[in-house]
Amino acid sequence: KNVSIGGTTYQVQIIGFDHDQLTSGGMAGITFQLVNCLNQTAQMNSSNTNAGGWNSSAMRTRMSTYLSQLPAALQNVIKTVNKRTSAGNQSSSIQTTQDKLFLLSEIEIFGATTYSFAGEGTQYEYYTAGNSTIKKVNGSAGHWWERSPFSGDTNGFCSVYNDGSAGSGSASFSYGVSFGFCV
């Protein structure tokens, strides 16, 4: 399905059914994700810190801007879901946030925790089926962010490298943004 975000058309695809827990109770019927990344890369934080994890990140704050750029008809049907993420700062403590737009965690993409802590959800059906994790930024394969703080230090977040493999990067790096949402 094509969706306009800030005047630019992007494709979204279904990545799961009855996968995400609605904040209001029950399960969200369908989870979508951008097929590729937004044309504009972004930082997780302006400085190299993952303290506070996804919950405290500048990227999570930026999601409200992206939400406001979606068509009103879509905004009206997007559901708030509970997303589980490490607290960052090398803590395995899991926080739950309520999000309308969100980045995927490492385990939601890869089904394993190579660079993140356990407890950040389960793999989406789209990725379980073996579909590609490579996403384009302005037409070329690029790095894209995950919401998972990197478990090995206090300054990075997990990402997907341009070859589709699991990776990480310092929070102030500008990588691609491919958010998900539920209806």
N, C-alpha and C positions, 0 to 999 in steps of 0.2 A: 504494500500500500504506500502511496506517496503522501507525504506530509510536508506542509510548509512550515519552516522554522525561521523566523526573522526574515521572511521574504525569499528564502532559498528552499528549493524542493529537495527533500531527502526521502529515501526509501526506509520503511520500517518493516520488520518481519516478526512473525510469531516465533518465540523461543520456548514457550511452555504453556501448559494448561493446568489449572488448579495447583499451581506451584507455590505462589506467594500468599502469605497470611495477611488478610485484611486487618487493619487496625481496629475496625468496627466488629470483627469476628467473622469466621468463615474463611473461605479461600477466594482469591481473585480468579476469575474465569480464564483470562488470557493475559500472558506477559509478552510484550513486544520489546524489541531492541532495534536501534538504528543498524541498518545493514553495514554501513561504513561510518566514518567519523564525521563530525561537524567539520566544515572547511577551516575553522579557526582552532588552532591548538590552544591549550590552557595549562596552567600550573595547578597542582593540588594545593599548594600553599605558596605564598610569596617568599618564604624562607624555608630552609631545609630542615623541617621538623615534621614528624608524624604524631607528636603528642596530641592526645585527644582523638586520634584516628579520624575516620570518616565524619563522625559527629561534629568535630570542631574544625573541619577543613574548609578552606576558602572555596574549594570545588563544590562542596555540598551547598554552601550559601549561594553559589552561582546557579544552581539548579532552579532556583525560583525565577531567575532571569530567563532561562531557557523555557521554563513553563509558560511564562507570560508571552513568549514569542510564538507559541503554538496557537492554531486556530481555536477560537472560543468553543466551538462544538466539541473538539477533542478535549480541551481543558475540562469541560463539564462532565466528561465520563471517566476521566482518569481517577483511579481509586488510590487512597493512601494505604500503604502496606508497611509491615514491620520488617526491617532489614537488620540482620545481626552482623556485627563487625568488631574486630579487636579494638581495644582502647588505644592502641599505638604505644609508643615509648617502650617497646619490647615487652609489653604486657599481654599475657594470654587472656586477660579478662575480656569478656564479650559484652558489648553494649548493644541495645536495641534502639533503633531510630525509626521514626515514622516518616516515610518519604513518598512523594508522588513521582518524582524522577530520581533515579539512582544509577550509580555505576555498579557493574557486577563485581562480585568477589572472585578471588582466584579459584576457589572450589566450585563456584557456580559455572565457571567456564571450563576448567580442566578436570574437575572431579577429583582433585588431589590438592594437597597443601605443600607445595615445594618451598615457597618463600613466605607463606602466611601462617597464622595460627589456625587451629581447628575450631569449628563452631560457627563458621560464617555462611551457613546454608548448605544446599545440595546442588548438584549439577543440573542445569536446565536440559530438558529433553533434546533441544536442538543440538547442543554440544555433545550429549551422550551418544547421539546418532552418528558422530564422527564428522560433522560439518566443520568447515574451515574456521579458524580463529584469526585469520588474516583480515585486517580491515584497512581501507584506504583513507588517506587524508589528502584531499585535493587531487584525487586520481592516482596516487602512488601509495603502495603499502607503507604503513607507518606504525610507530609505537602508539599504543593506546592505554589509557589509565584503567586501573581497577580501584575499587574502594578499599581494598585490603592494605593496611599498613604492612610494610616490610618487617618481618620478625627479627631480622639480623642486626638492625641498627635503629637509631631514633630519628633518622632524617629522610627515609624513603617510603615509597608506596609501591605496591606490586603493579606490574604492567604486563602487556603482551607485546613482545618484540615484533618487528616488521616481518619476520619469518613465521610468525604465529606461535612461537614458543613462550613459555612462562619467563618472566623477568621482573626487573624492578628499576626504579630510577629515583634520583633525589627529588624531593617534593617540589622544588622550584623549577624543575625542567618543564618545558612545554611539550605535552604529548597530545595525541588525539583523544576526543571525547565521544564515546558511543554509549549513550544512556539507555536505560530501560524504563518501562512504565507498565502499569497494569490497568485493565478495564474489566 
